[in-house]
Structure formats: structure tokens, C-alpha cells
């Protein structure tokens, strides 16, 4: 896994199990490596105000989703409250807050950010989007449909966290390869040495970079070693 990693969790409707999944995910990560820093963010839609709450008394109010995240092991918990219209402005402030944590801990430990809430996920565009589906036949609310359409991982029934983590790693790897190939190619072409460099930076087999280059129709030139 490559850090920092930002994960978004959306759902078909309220009560589908987003917070329960996030609790399990946080505990799983902390068992794997207690040094990984986890930032968990809960979004609540409201028309009355727009703010980012960090006050411990409010965050750790017994029974609240934010309290559950904190008790599961999240190092930083934020509660975002805003209308749909003001969410983009609040999200920009949130990005700056997260960036300050990244800068303070850069190269010291892994960082995972977890976003809960369909609208927040849509606005923040995380690295990997997980969608918690409801029962078969249940209606999906409009905000849920928007996230389902762009979700990377769909959870419908019982799930093993090990399998979810494996999927997250594969998706993150694929997206990073795609991003770097697009950034470093020119006119649909990239040199073999640049393609190898991408594989080595991401610590993935050369063939994975070659597969993505084929998908993107990017031609690898001057292949001296037959890696691709």
C-alpha cells in the first residue's frame, strides 16, 4: 500500500452500515500497524450552518458516529456539517487541514484518510471509493446513486476485511500507474526507461505498467531489455 491513501465510504441509504465498516477498517489497520496515522471524517448534511468540528466533547459524545470512529482507533476525527451548496467551500478548508497533518508527519509514518458520507465523497474525490449497498430491491437515494456510479469496491453481503484490503491495494496501484503514465507520456508514447522507472517507484512488476500502457494505448519506445 502506498501512503497517503484517501478512502471514501458511501452507501445506498442511511443505516446501511458505513460507520460499522469504518470501525472494522480502522481496527484492522491498527492491528496490522499501530503506527499508521488514521484521519476519519464524518459528514452530516444540514441547512443551518457550515463548519468543521474538532472539539473533543462534541466528537466523543457517546453514541455518535464520530465517537465510534475515535474509539475504534482513529488518531484525528473531524465532523463536517454543511449544506450541499456550502460543502465545496468547507471541503477546501478540510483539504488544507489534512495537508497540514501530511506535512507535519511526512515520511515519518503512513497516513490513511477515511471519508464518510456520499456528498463528501463526491466532492473530495478520494483515491478509492467503497460503496455499501442495501438489501436487494431497496431504493437507492440520489446521492447514493451518484457514488455507486463511480465506486471502486461494492459491498453487498458479508465481507472479509483481508479481501477488501487486497482490493484497495490493487485499485490504488492501478490508478497510480495510470496517473504516472499519463503524466510522463508524450503524444501517446513513453520510453522504456521511463516506464521501468514508474514500476520501480511504485514497486510493481514491469508487466503491470505494460498492461496499463496497453489499456491507455500508450506505446513504450526504445525497449532495450524486453521488459514490456
Secondary structure, DSSP 8 states (H G I E B T S, - for coil): --SSEEEEEEESSTTSSHHHHHHHHHHHHHHH-TTSEEEEEEEEE-SS--EEE--HHHHT-TTSHHHHHHHHT-SEEEEEEE-HHHHHHHHHHHHHHHHHHHHHHTTTS-EEEEEESHHHHHHH--SEEEEE--STT----HHHHHHHTT-SEEE-S---HHHHHHHHHHHHHHHHHHHHHHHH-BTTEEEHHHHHHHHHHHT--HHHHHHHHHHTT-EEE--SS---
